[in-house]
């Protein structure tokens, strides 16, 4: 290992959807952040300036203190330069920059954070880099070998590697031809023809009418019935998966709004059940086939498909791998982590430094920073910092209170693991409906996960494995199903988080204290956000959230925070009502909406990102879906959006010139968009 008198900093950055940045200091993660946490736009990606600035500021360094930058942009290798990607970037000519391909970044994200010294590495997702852009083809078995003039039309769908002696070696790579918009079937994959992840995302968008967490489909599946659809989605042959298209034309009832979802709930639940079972069949087939190419006792796993907790248990139980590590940020938000580790291990030829196991990689907010935030809200909240705040919090939970738990740095990845969590007593059957309706403002079928002391997990759940990142399920033991009903799903399973003191000391102590109070070491744990909103990052965001929902208590660092009477407005989700209203307007006014025309990206600050497409035969609204070339990008707060709706002509002009509506693109397009509010 090369010795240096000053620290060696390697920056990784992911420029896909769900963008992120990760900074290593001497081979250890110093800080990492997902872009959406900063911009407050769900799944935000592309330009990485904000995420990079956050990491540099958190570490107290400048860009010129970096030794190396490694990046991945999925659909580009940035051969035209590094100074611009959907806007100006922080990169300059003083620090070397390396660009790697998509699946290789996923692979290094799994290896870099895994506890394994040797392992096989599996990457399965929706769509990676094109064949001609891949930097990991050397020595790989690749069944698809398109002619040079077509290689830009074939994209990664799954890749298999071996990690040994600090080196990642490619074993097998499978590619699929591009196939977007094939026959315009409503449930078609929107990128390549034959990826497992692409089909699962397509089904999720069909069922939920937006680019939302495909994990919702997994949560809906237990409500479905077996045997309703008895034909196969995938053709499995020669160790490869192919999406069949002979069934797709019959699925012509994509969900348009939440009312339709509720009305046809069983139809969509049956689809979810079928798609989930087919996903599991395809994953097991591919992983078993890859094992035979390069057997290993251990598997490190990444790519968006690796977030499917139900399938993950099947991998552990029904393949020859004896142990599995699933990268907690397995989707594209984890690319920056992989880029950083590639820079350290491969580009700089340094030995991997074993990761601590903690995914609390955000900058911590403590002491004076928290006190300053509380002071700004003193007209709305009361607060105190007792020495026994953990024991007091446990008592509040045991008494039936819902608690917002905000501690240290935020988790990196989609799961709250005891740093940005909403917590409740799992024994109370009413908690699931209450939190879904009054705190999370989301669908009532959505299940909640349990956190449990690692040493007690087998008491409550049928598992002989750890699940520190909440991406493995386990059956709830029969004798406990009625005791912890709010974390027991319809199929009697739970997506568990096992908690250790060495990884999450405060959260571990809270679970121990709750066990002393309540007699069980299980808590309901869900992410500190509401539907369509990124997890809270700062104390101010936590306080705003707390004051606009029915959360009982907020524990902010060591402060226990309660609402004052004048600080308790009626809980409201104005954006939720706006979404419902506009979807109804579009259905009732197809011709008028088409006359307005255009594609608009509406960023409601701190709430959600909406794509309103008035350019097609059927104007639609989607949540979080990519919009490559919108006519205008409109940034507005929730409050100002409601003002705009009351009088679009007059208030629109006032808000625009007051700087309260920020427009990227033509302002004339934005003003044209406001005409949608006149439709009834």
C-alpha positions as CSV (number, residue, x, y, z in Angstrom):
1,X,0.0,0.0,0.0
2,X,1.3,3.4,-1.0
3,X,2.0,5.6,2.1
4,X,1.1,9.2,2.0
5,X,1.6,12.0,4.6
6,X,-1.8,13.5,3.7
7,X,-5.1,11.7,3.3
8,X,-6.0,10.2,0.0
9,X,-9.5,11.3,-1.1
10,X,-11.4,9.5,-3.9
11,X,-14.7,10.9,-5.1
12,X,-17.3,8.7,-6.8
13,X,-20.2,10.2,-8.6
14,X,-23.3,8.7,-10.2
15,X,-25.1,10.7,-12.9
16,X,-28.0,8.3,-13.6
17,X,-31.5,8.8,-12.1
18,X,-31.2,8.6,-8.3
19,X,-27.9,10.4,-8.5
20,X,-25.4,10.5,-5.7
21,X,-21.8,11.2,-4.6
22,X,-19.5,9.3,-2.3
23,X,-16.2,10.4,-0.8
24,X,-13.6,7.9,0.4
25,X,-10.8,9.0,2.8
26,X,-7.9,6.5,2.9
27,X,-10.2,3.8,1.6
28,X,-13.1,4.4,4.1
29,X,-16.3,6.1,3.3
30,X,-16.1,9.6,4.8
31,X,-19.5,10.8,3.6
32,X,-22.1,9.9,0.9
33,X,-25.4,11.5,-0.1
34,X,-28.2,11.0,-2.6
35,X,-29.1,14.0,-4.7
36,X,-32.8,13.7,-3.9
37,X,-32.1,14.4,-0.2
38,X,-30.7,17.9,-1.2
39,X,-33.0,18.9,-4.0
40,X,-36.1,17.3,-2.3
41,X,-37.1,15.8,-5.7
42,X,-37.7,12.1,-5.6
43,X,-35.3,10.0,-7.8
44,X,-33.4,13.2,-8.8
45,X,-30.3,12.6,-10.8
46,X,-28.3,14.0,-13.7
47,X,-26.1,16.9,-12.7
48,X,-24.0,16.1,-9.6
49,X,-22.8,19.6,-8.5
50,X,-25.0,19.7,-5.3
51,X,-24.1,16.2,-4.2
52,X,-20.3,16.8,-4.7
53,X,-20.4,20.1,-2.9
54,X,-22.2,18.5,0.1
55,X,-19.5,15.8,0.4
56,X,-16.6,18.2,0.1
57,X,-18.2,20.6,2.7
58,X,-18.9,17.7,5.1
59,X,-15.3,16.6,4.9
60,X,-13.9,20.1,5.2
61,X,-11.9,19.9,2.0
62,X,-11.9,21.5,-1.4
63,X,-12.1,19.9,-4.9
64,X,-8.3,20.3,-5.3
65,X,-7.7,18.1,-2.3
66,X,-9.0,15.1,-4.2
67,X,-6.7,12.5,-5.6
68,X,-9.1,11.0,-8.1
69,X,-12.7,11.3,-9.4
70,X,-14.5,8.2,-10.8
71,X,-17.9,8.6,-12.5
72,X,-20.6,6.7,-14.3
73,X,-23.4,8.2,-16.4
74,X,-25.1,5.1,-17.7
75,X,-26.0,6.3,-21.2
76,X,-22.7,8.2,-21.8
77,X,-19.0,7.8,-21.2
78,X,-18.7,11.6,-21.1
79,X,-16.2,11.6,-24.0
80,X,-17.1,15.2,-24.8
81,X,-15.7,16.5,-21.5
82,X,-16.5,16.5,-17.8
83,X,-17.4,20.2,-17.3
84,X,-21.1,19.8,-18.2
85,X,-23.8,17.2,-17.5
86,X,-27.3,18.6,-17.5
87,X,-25.7,21.8,-16.2
88,X,-22.3,23.0,-15.1
89,X,-20.3,20.6,-12.9
90,X,-17.7,21.0,-10.1
91,X,-15.1,19.0,-12.0
92,X,-12.0,20.8,-13.3
93,X,-8.7,19.9,-15.0
94,X,-6.7,19.7,-11.8
95,X,-7.9,16.2,-10.6
96,X,-7.8,13.1,-12.8
97,X,-11.2,11.7,-13.8
98,X,-11.9,8.0,-14.7
99,X,-15.2,6.9,-16.3
100,X,-16.4,3.3,-15.8
101,X,-19.5,1.5,-17.0
102,X,-22.7,0.8,-15.2
103,X,-22.6,-2.8,-14.0
104,X,-18.9,-2.5,-13.0
105,X,-19.9,0.4,-10.7
106,X,-22.7,-1.7,-9.2
107,X,-20.2,-4.6,-8.7
108,X,-17.7,-2.5,-6.8
109,X,-20.4,-1.0,-4.7
110,X,-21.3,-4.5,-3.5
111,X,-17.7,-5.6,-3.0
112,X,-16.5,-2.3,-1.4
113,X,-19.1,-2.5,1.4
114,X,-19.4,-6.3,1.8
115,X,-17.8,-8.2,4.7
116,X,-16.4,-10.9,2.3
117,X,-12.8,-11.4,1.5
118,X,-13.8,-13.6,-1.5
119,X,-17.1,-13.8,-3.3
120,X,-19.1,-14.1,-6.5
121,X,-20.7,-10.8,-7.5
122,X,-24.1,-10.6,-9.3
123,X,-25.6,-7.5,-10.8
124,X,-29.2,-7.5,-12.2
125,X,-31.1,-4.3,-13.1
126,X,-33.2,-2.7,-15.7
127,X,-30.6,-1.3,-18.1
128,X,-26.9,-0.7,-17.9
129,X,-24.4,0.8,-20.4
130,X,-24.3,-0.1,-24.0
131,X,-22.0,-2.9,-25.3
132,X,-19.6,-0.5,-26.9
133,X,-19.3,1.6,-23.7
134,X,-18.6,-1.3,-21.3
135,X,-15.2,-1.2,-19.6
136,X,-15.4,-4.7,-18.1
137,X,-15.6,-7.0,-21.2
138,X,-12.1,-8.4,-21.0
139,X,-12.2,-12.2,-20.4
140,X,-16.0,-12.3,-20.1
141,X,-18.3,-14.8,-21.6
142,X,-20.9,-12.8,-23.6
143,X,-23.6,-14.7,-25.4
144,X,-24.6,-11.6,-27.3
145,X,-21.8,-10.3,-29.5
146,X,-23.4,-7.8,-31.9
147,X,-21.6,-6.4,-34.9
148,X,-19.7,-3.2,-34.3
149,X,-22.2,-1.0,-36.0
150,X,-25.0,-2.3,-33.7
151,X,-23.1,-2.4,-30.4
152,X,-24.6,0.9,-29.3
153,X,-28.0,-0.7,-29.4
154,X,-27.3,-3.5,-26.9
155,X,-27.3,-2.8,-23.2
156,X,-26.3,-4.7,-20.0
157,X,-29.0,-6.6,-18.3
158,X,-27.1,-8.9,-15.9
159,X,-23.4,-9.4,-15.1
160,X,-21.4,-11.9,-13.0
161,X,-18.0,-11.4,-11.5
162,X,-15.6,-13.0,-9.0
163,X,-13.8,-11.0,-6.3
164,X,-10.5,-12.5,-5.1
165,X,-7.2,-11.1,-4.0
166,X,-8.5,-7.6,-4.0
167,X,-9.4,-7.9,-7.7
168,X,-12.8,-8.1,-9.5
169,X,-12.8,-10.3,-12.6
170,X,-15.6,-10.4,-15.1
171,X,-17.1,-13.9,-15.7
172,X,-20.3,-13.4,-17.7
173,X,-22.2,-10.5,-19.2
174,X,-25.6,-10.6,-20.8
175,X,-27.0,-7.9,-23.1
176,X,-30.4,-7.1,-24.5
177,X,-31.2,-5.1,-27.6
178,X,-33.0,-1.8,-27.1
179,X,-36.8,-2.2,-27.4
180,X,-38.5,1.0,-26.0
181,X,-42.1,1.5,-27.2
182,X,-42.4,-1.9,-28.9
183,X,-46.0,-1.8,-30.2
184,X,-46.8,0.7,-27.4
185,X,-48.1,-2.0,-25.0
186,X,-49.0,-0.3,-21.7
187,X,-46.9,-2.9,-19.7
188,X,-43.9,-2.9,-22.0
189,X,-40.4,-2.4,-20.5
190,X,-39.4,1.2,-21.3
191,X,-35.8,0.5,-22.2
192,X,-34.4,-2.9,-23.3
193,X,-36.4,-5.8,-24.6
194,X,-35.3,-8.5,-22.2
195,X,-34.2,-7.3,-18.8
196,X,-35.7,-8.7,-15.5
197,X,-35.6,-5.3,-13.9
198,X,-37.1,-3.5,-16.9
199,X,-40.2,-5.8,-16.9
200,X,-40.7,-5.4,-13.2
201,X,-40.5,-1.6,-13.4
202,X,-43.0,-1.7,-16.3
203,X,-45.4,-3.7,-14.3
204,X,-45.0,-1.3,-11.4
205,X,-45.8,1.7,-13.6
206,X,-48.8,-0.2,-15.1
207,X,-50.2,-0.8,-11.6
208,X,-49.3,2.4,-9.8
209,X,-49.3,4.9,-12.7
210,X,-45.9,6.4,-12.1
211,X,-42.1,5.9,-11.7
212,X,-42.4,4.9,-8.1
213,X,-40.5,2.5,-5.9
214,X,-41.0,-0.9,-7.6
215,X,-40.9,-2.3,-4.0
216,X,-44.5,-1.3,-3.8
217,X,-45.4,-4.1,-6.2
218,X,-43.7,-6.5,-3.9
219,X,-45.8,-5.2,-1.0
220,X,-49.0,-5.5,-3.1
221,X,-48.3,-9.1,-4.2
222,X,-49.6,-10.9,-1.1
223,X,-53.1,-9.4,-1.8
224,X,-53.2,-11.2,-5.2
225,X,-54.5,-14.6,-6.0
226,X,-52.6,-17.5,-7.5
227,X,-53.7,-19.0,-10.7
228,X,-55.4,-15.9,-12.2
229,X,-52.5,-15.6,-14.7
230,X,-51.0,-19.0,-15.4
231,X,-48.7,-18.2,-18.3
232,X,-45.0,-17.3,-18.2
233,X,-43.7,-13.8,-18.5
234,X,-40.1,-15.0,-19.1
235,X,-38.6,-17.6,-21.4
236,X,-35.7,-19.1,-19.6
237,X,-33.1,-20.9,-21.7
238,X,-29.4,-21.4,-22.0
239,X,-28.9,-19.6,-18.7
240,X,-30.5,-16.5,-20.0
241,X,-33.9,-14.7,-19.6
242,X,-36.0,-13.3,-22.3
243,X,-39.2,-11.3,-21.9
244,X,-42.1,-12.9,-23.9
245,X,-44.4,-10.5,-25.7
246,X,-47.2,-12.8,-26.7
247,X,-49.2,-12.0,-23.6
248,X,-48.7,-8.3,-23.4
249,X,-51.4,-7.0,-25.7
250,X,-54.1,-8.3,-23.3
251,X,-53.0,-6.0,-20.5
252,X,-54.7,-2.7,-21.6
253,X,-56.0,-1.3,-18.3
254,X,-53.0,0.7,-16.9
255,X,-53.9,2.5,-13.7
256,X,-54.5,6.2,-14.3
257,X,-55.2,7.5,-10.8
258,X,-55.6,6.3,-7.2
259,X,-59.4,6.1,-7.5
260,X,-59.0,3.6,-10.4
261,X,-56.5,1.6,-8.3
262,X,-58.9,1.4,-5.4
263,X,-61.8,0.5,-7.6
264,X,-59.9,-2.3,-9.4
265,X,-57.7,-3.2,-6.5
266,X,-58.0,-7.0,-7.0
267,X,-57.1,-6.8,-10.7
268,X,-53.9,-4.9,-9.9
269,X,-53.1,-7.1,-6.9
270,X,-53.5,-10.3,-9.0
271,X,-51.0,-8.8,-11.5
272,X,-48.6,-8.0,-8.7
273,X,-48.8,-11.5,-7.4
274,X,-48.1,-13.0,-10.8
275,X,-45.2,-10.6,-11.7
276,X,-43.6,-11.2,-8.3
277,X,-43.6,-15.0,-8.7
278,X,-42.3,-14.7,-12.3
279,X,-39.5,-12.3,-11.1
280,X,-38.5,-14.9,-8.5
281,X,-38.4,-17.7,-11.0
282,X,-36.2,-15.7,-13.4
283,X,-33.8,-14.5,-10.7
284,X,-33.3,-18.0,-9.3
285,X,-32.7,-19.4,-12.8
286,X,-30.1,-16.8,-13.7
287,X,-28.2,-17.0,-10.3
288,X,-28.1,-20.8,-10.4
289,X,-26.8,-20.7,-13.9
290,X,-24.1,-18.2,-13.0
291,X,-23.1,-20.2,-10.0
292,X,-22.2,-23.1,-12.2
293,X,-19.8,-20.8,-14.2
294,X,-17.9,-19.8,-11.1
295,X,-19.0,-21.4,-7.9
296,X,-18.5,-19.6,-4.6
297,X,-19.8,-19.9,-1.0
298,X,-20.6,-16.2,-0.9
299,X,-22.6,-13.9,-3.1
300,X,-22.4,-10.1,-3.2
301,X,-25.4,-8.7,-5.0
302,X,-26.4,-5.3,-6.4
303,X,-28.5,-3.6,-9.1
304,X,-32.1,-2.4,-8.6
305,X,-33.5,-6.0,-8.7
306,X,-31.5,-6.8,-5.6
307,X,-33.9,-4.6,-3.5
308,X,-36.6,-7.3,-3.8
309,X,-36.6,-8.6,-0.3
310,X,-38.9,-11.6,-1.0
311,X,-36.7,-12.9,-3.8
312,X,-33.6,-12.3,-1.7
313,X,-34.7,-14.8,0.9
314,X,-35.2,-17.4,-1.9
315,X,-31.7,-16.8,-3.1
316,X,-30.4,-17.5,0.3
317,X,-32.6,-20.6,0.8
318,X,-32.8,-22.1,-2.8
319,X,-29.4,-21.6,-4.4
320,X,-26.0,-23.1,-3.6
321,X,-24.7,-19.9,-2.1
322,X,-24.3,-20.2,1.6
323,X,-24.1,-16.5,2.5
324,X,-25.4,-13.4,0.7
325,X,-24.6,-9.7,1.1
326,X,-27.0,-7.3,-0.6
327,X,-25.7,-3.8,-1.2
328,X,-28.1,-1.6,0.9
329,X,-28.2,1.1,-1.9
330,X,-28.5,-1.6,-4.6
331,X,-30.1,0.7,-7.2
332,X,-28.5,3.5,-9.1
333,X,-28.2,5.6,-5.9
334,X,-25.3,3.2,-5.1
335,X,-23.3,3.8,-8.3
336,X,-21.3,6.6,-6.6
337,X,-20.2,4.1,-3.9
338,X,-19.0,1.7,-6.5
339,X,-17.2,4.4,-8.5
340,X,-15.3,5.5,-5.4
341,X,-14.2,1.9,-4.5
342,X,-13.2,1.3,-8.1
343,X,-11.0,4.4,-7.8
344,X,-9.4,3.2,-4.6
345,X,-9.0,-0.5,-5.4
346,X,-8.4,-0.6,-9.1
347,X,-7.2,2.8,-10.3
348,X,-5.0,3.5,-7.3
349,X,-4.2,-0.2,-6.7
350,X,-4.9,0.0,-2.9
351,X,-6.0,-2.8,-0.6
352,X,-9.7,-2.7,0.2
353,X,-10.4,-1.4,3.8
354,X,-13.2,-3.4,5.5
355,X,-16.4,-1.4,5.7
356,X,-17.8,-0.7,9.2
357,X,-21.3,-2.0,8.2
358,X,-23.0,1.3,8.9
359,X,-24.9,3.0,6.1
360,X,-25.4,6.2,8.1
361,X,-23.1,8.0,5.7
362,X,-24.6,11.5,5.7
363,X,-23.2,14.4,7.6
364,X,-24.3,14.4,11.3
365,X,-26.5,17.2,12.8
366,X,-25.8,17.6,16.5
367,X,-25.5,20.1,19.4
368,X,-25.6,23.7,18.4
369,X,-26.8,22.9,14.9
370,X,-29.9,21.2,16.3
371,X,-30.4,23.8,19.0
372,X,-30.3,26.6,16.4
373,X,-33.1,24.8,14.4
374,X,-35.2,24.3,17.5
375,X,-34.8,28.0,18.5
376,X,-36.2,29.0,15.1
377,X,-39.4,26.9,15.8
378,X,-39.8,27.8,19.5
379,X,-43.3,29.4,18.7
380,X,-44.5,26.0,17.6
381,X,-42.7,23.4,19.8
382,X,-41.5,22.8,23.3
383,X,-38.3,20.9,23.8
384,X,-36.0,19.5,26.4
385,X,-32.8,17.5,26.5
386,X,-33.0,15.0,29.4
387,X,-30.0,12.7,30.1
388,X,-32.3,9.7,29.8
389,X,-33.9,10.7,26.5
390,X,-33.6,7.2,25.1
391,X,-35.4,5.6,28.1
392,X,-38.1,8.4,27.9
393,X,-38.5,7.7,24.2
394,X,-39.0,4.0,24.9
395,X,-41.7,4.8,27.5
396,X,-43.5,7.1,25.0
397,X,-43.5,4.3,22.4
398,X,-44.7,1.8,24.9
399,X,-47.5,4.2,25.8
400,X,-48.7,4.2,22.1
401,X,-47.0,7.4,20.8
402,X,-45.7,7.7,17.3
403,X,-42.1,9.0,17.3
404,X,-40.0,10.7,14.7
405,X,-36.4,9.6,15.4
406,X,-33.6,11.8,14.0
407,X,-30.1,10.9,14.9
408,X,-26.6,11.7,13.5
409,X,-26.0,11.2,9.8
410,X,-28.8,10.0,7.4
411,X,-28.8,6.6,6.0
412,X,-27.6,6.1,2.4
413,X,-30.1,4.1,0.4
414,X,-33.9,3.7,0.4
415,X,-34.4,2.2,3.9
416,X,-34.5,4.0,7.2
417,X,-32.4,2.1,9.6
418,X,-32.7,4.0,12.9
419,X,-31.3,7.4,11.9
420,X,-34.2,8.9,10.0
421,X,-37.1,6.8,11.2
422,X,-40.7,7.0,12.2
423,X,-41.2,4.5,15.1
424,X,-44.2,2.9,16.8
425,X,-45.2,0.0,19.0
426,X,-45.8,-3.0,16.7
427,X,-48.3,-4.6,19.2
428,X,-50.9,-2.0,18.3
429,X,-53.0,-3.2,15.4
430,X,-54.2,0.3,14.5
431,X,-50.8,1.6,13.9
432,X,-50.5,0.5,10.3
433,X,-53.6,2.3,9.1
434,X,-53.0,5.3,11.3
435,X,-49.4,5.9,10.1
436,X,-50.3,5.3,6.4
437,X,-53.2,7.7,6.5
438,X,-52.2,10.4,9.0
439,X,-48.4,10.5,8.8
440,X,-47.2,8.9,5.5
441,X,-50.2,9.9,3.4
442,X,-49.9,6.8,1.3
443,X,-51.8,3.7,0.2
444,X,-53.5,1.7,3.0
445,X,-52.1,-1.7,1.8
446,X,-48.5,-0.7,2.4
447,X,-46.8,-2.8,5.1
448,X,-44.4,-1.7,7.7
449,X,-41.1,-3.3,8.7
450,X,-39.9,-4.4,12.1
451,X,-36.5,-3.6,13.7
452,X,-35.4,-6.2,16.2
453,X,-32.3,-6.7,18.3
454,X,-30.1,-9.0,16.3
455,X,-29.7,-11.5,19.1
456,X,-33.5,-11.8,19.5
457,X,-34.4,-12.1,15.8
458,X,-35.0,-15.8,15.8
459,X,-37.4,-15.5,18.7
460,X,-39.9,-13.6,16.6
461,X,-39.0,-14.6,13.1
462,X,-38.1,-17.9,11.3
463,X,-34.6,-16.8,10.3
464,X,-31.1,-18.0,10.9
465,X,-29.5,-15.0,9.2
466,X,-28.9,-11.4,9.8
467,X,-30.7,-8.7,7.9
468,X,-29.1,-5.4,8.9
469,X,-30.4,-3.4,5.9
470,X,-34.1,-4.4,5.8
471,X,-33.8,-6.2,2.4
472,X,-34.6,-9.8,3.5
473,X,-37.9,-11.1,4.6
474,X,-38.6,-13.7,7.2
475,X,-41.8,-15.5,8.2
476,X,-43.2,-14.2,11.5
477,X,-43.4,-17.2,14.0
478,X,-47.0,-18.3,14.5
479,X,-47.0,-17.5,18.2
480,X,-46.0,-13.8,17.5
481,X,-48.3,-13.0,14.6
482,X,-51.1,-11.7,16.8
483,X,-48.7,-10.0,19.2
484,X,-47.0,-7.8,16.6
485,X,-49.8,-7.3,14.0
486,X,-48.7,-3.9,12.6
487,X,-45.5,-5.4,11.2
488,X,-46.9,-8.7,10.1
489,X,-47.9,-8.7,6.4
490,X,-50.8,-10.4,4.9
491,X,-48.7,-13.5,4.0
492,X,-47.4,-13.7,7.6
493,X,-44.0,-12.4,6.6
494,X,-42.0,-9.3,7.6
495,X,-39.1,-7.4,6.0
496,X,-36.9,-7.4,9.0
497,X,-34.0,-5.2,10.2
498,X,-31.6,-6.8,12.7
499,X,-29.9,-4.2,14.8
500,X,-26.4,-4.5,16.4
501,X,-24.8,-2.1,18.9
502,X,-21.6,-2.0,16.9
503,X,-23.5,-0.5,13.9
504,X,-26.3,1.5,15.4
505,X,-25.5,2.1,19.1
506,X,-28.3,4.6,19.9
507,X,-31.0,2.7,18.0
508,X,-29.8,-0.5,19.7
509,X,-30.1,1.1,23.1
510,X,-33.6,2.3,22.2
511,X,-34.7,-1.3,21.3
512,X,-33.2,-2.5,24.6
513,X,-35.0,0.1,26.6
514,X,-38.3,-0.7,24.8
515,X,-37.8,-4.3,25.6
516,X,-37.5,-3.4,29.3
517,X,-40.7,-1.3,29.1
518,X,-42.8,-3.5,26.8
519,X,-41.3,-7.0,27.1
520,X,-40.5,-7.3,23.4
521,X,-37.4,-6.1,21.4
522,X,-39.3,-5.2,18.2
523,X,-40.3,-1.7,16.9
524,X,-42.2,-0.7,13.8
525,X,-39.8,1.3,11.7
526,X,-40.6,3.3,8.6
527,X,-38.7,6.0,6.8
528,X,-39.0,9.6,7.9
529,X,-40.9,11.0,4.9
530,X,-44.3,10.9,3.3
531,X,-45.4,9.6,-0.1
532,X,-43.5,11.2,-2.9
533,X,-41.0,12.9,-0.5
534,X,-37.4,12.0,0.0
535,X,-36.3,11.1,3.5
536,X,-35.6,14.2,5.6
537,X,-32.0,15.3,5.7
538,X,-31.9,18.3,8.1
539,X,-33.4,19.2,11.5
540,X,-35.5,21.9,9.8
541,X,-37.0,19.4,7.4
542,X,-37.8,17.1,10.3
543,X,-39.5,19.9,12.2
544,X,-41.6,20.9,9.2
545,X,-42.7,17.4,8.7
546,X,-43.5,17.0,12.4
547,X,-45.7,20.0,12.4
548,X,-47.7,19.0,9.3
549,X,-48.8,15.5,10.3
550,X,-50.1,13.5,13.3
551,X,-46.7,12.4,14.7
552,X,-46.9,12.7,18.4
553,X,-43.2,13.3,19.4
554,X,-40.0,14.2,17.6
555,X,-36.6,13.1,19.1
556,X,-34.0,15.3,17.5
557,X,-30.6,14.2,18.6
558,X,-31.0,14.2,22.4
559,X,-33.9,16.7,22.4
560,X,-37.5,15.4,23.0
561,X,-39.7,17.8,21.0
562,X,-43.5,18.3,21.4
563,X,-46.0,20.5,19.6
564,X,-47.5,23.5,21.3
565,X,-51.2,24.1,20.7
566,X,-50.6,27.0,18.2
567,X,-48.1,24.8,16.4
568,X,-50.6,22.2,15.4
569,X,-52.2,23.0,12.0
570,X,-54.6,20.6,10.5
571,X,-52.5,17.9,8.9
572,X,-52.7,18.4,5.1
573,X,-51.2,17.0,2.0
574,X,-52.0,19.7,-0.5
575,X,-49.9,18.2,-3.3
576,X,-51.8,14.9,-2.9
577,X,-55.0,16.8,-3.6
578,X,-53.5,18.6,-6.5
579,X,-52.4,15.3,-8.1
580,X,-55.9,13.9,-7.8
581,X,-57.5,17.0,-9.1
582,X,-55.2,17.4,-12.2
583,X,-55.5,13.7,-13.1
584,X,-59.3,14.2,-13.1
585,X,-59.0,17.3,-15.2
586,X,-56.9,15.6,-17.8
587,X,-59.4,12.7,-18.1
588,X,-62.3,15.1,-18.5
589,X,-60.6,17.6,-20.9
590,X,-58.5,15.5,-23.3
591,X,-58.8,17.9,-26.3
592,X,-58.3,21.1,-24.3
593,X,-55.2,19.6,-22.6
594,X,-53.7,18.6,-25.9
595,X,-54.3,22.2,-27.2
596,X,-52.1,23.5,-24.4
597,X,-49.5,20.9,-25.4
598,X,-46.0,20.3,-24.2
599,X,-44.3,18.2,-21.5
600,X,-43.8,19.8,-18.1
601,X,-41.7,18.8,-15.2
602,X,-43.2,20.2,-12.0
603,X,-40.9,20.1,-8.9
604,X,-43.0,20.8,-5.8
605,X,-40.3,21.7,-3.3
606,X,-40.0,19.2,-0.5
607,X,-43.0,17.1,-1.8
608,X,-42.7,15.4,-5.1
609,X,-41.8,15.6,-8.8
610,X,-44.5,15.3,-11.4
611,X,-44.3,14.9,-15.2
612,X,-47.4,16.3,-16.9
613,X,-47.4,15.3,-20.6
614,X,-49.9,17.1,-22.7
615,X,-48.2,16.2,-26.0
616,X,-49.8,12.8,-26.5
617,X,-53.3,11.5,-27.5
618,X,-53.9,10.8,-23.9
619,X,-52.5,13.5,-21.7
620,X,-51.1,12.0,-18.5
621,X,-49.5,12.8,-15.2
622,X,-46.7,10.6,-13.9
623,X,-44.7,10.8,-10.6
624,X,-40.9,10.8,-10.9
625,X,-40.8,9.4,-14.4
626,X,-37.8,10.6,-16.5
627,X,-38.6,13.5,-18.9
628,X,-35.6,13.8,-21.2
629,X,-36.7,17.0,-23.0
630,X,-39.4,18.8,-21.1
631,X,-40.8,22.0,-22.6
632,X,-40.2,23.6,-19.2
633,X,-39.1,22.6,-15.7
634,X,-41.1,24.5,-13.1
635,X,-39.9,24.7,-9.5
636,X,-42.5,25.9,-6.9
637,X,-43.3,25.4,-3.2
638,X,-46.5,23.6,-2.1
639,X,-48.0,26.8,-0.7
640,X,-47.3,28.8,-3.9
641,X,-48.7,26.0,-6.0
642,X,-52.0,26.4,-4.2
643,X,-51.9,30.2,-4.7
644,X,-51.3,29.7,-8.4
645,X,-54.3,27.4,-8.8
646,X,-56.7,30.1,-7.4
647,X,-55.9,32.6,-10.2
648,X,-53.4,31.3,-12.8
649,X,-53.3,34.4,-14.9
650,X,-52.8,37.1,-12.3
651,X,-51.1,35.0,-9.5
652,X,-48.9,33.3,-12.1
653,X,-47.4,36.6,-13.2
654,X,-47.0,37.8,-9.6
655,X,-45.3,34.7,-8.5
656,X,-43.0,34.5,-11.5
657,X,-41.7,38.1,-11.1
658,X,-41.4,37.7,-7.4
659,X,-39.0,34.8,-8.0
660,X,-41.4,32.3,-6.4
661,X,-41.8,30.3,-9.6
662,X,-38.4,29.3,-11.0
663,X,-38.5,28.2,-14.6
664,X,-35.8,26.3,-16.5
665,X,-36.6,26.5,-20.3
666,X,-39.0,28.9,-22.0
667,X,-41.0,31.1,-19.6
668,X,-43.7,31.2,-22.3
669,X,-44.1,27.4,-22.0
670,X,-44.5,27.7,-18.2
671,X,-47.2,30.4,-18.6
672,X,-49.0,28.2,-21.2
673,X,-48.9,25.4,-18.7
674,X,-50.8,27.4,-16.1
675,X,-53.8,27.3,-18.4
676,X,-54.4,23.8,-17.2
677,X,-55.7,25.2,-13.9
678,X,-58.6,26.8,-15.8
679,X,-59.9,23.4,-16.9
680,X,-62.7,21.9,-14.7
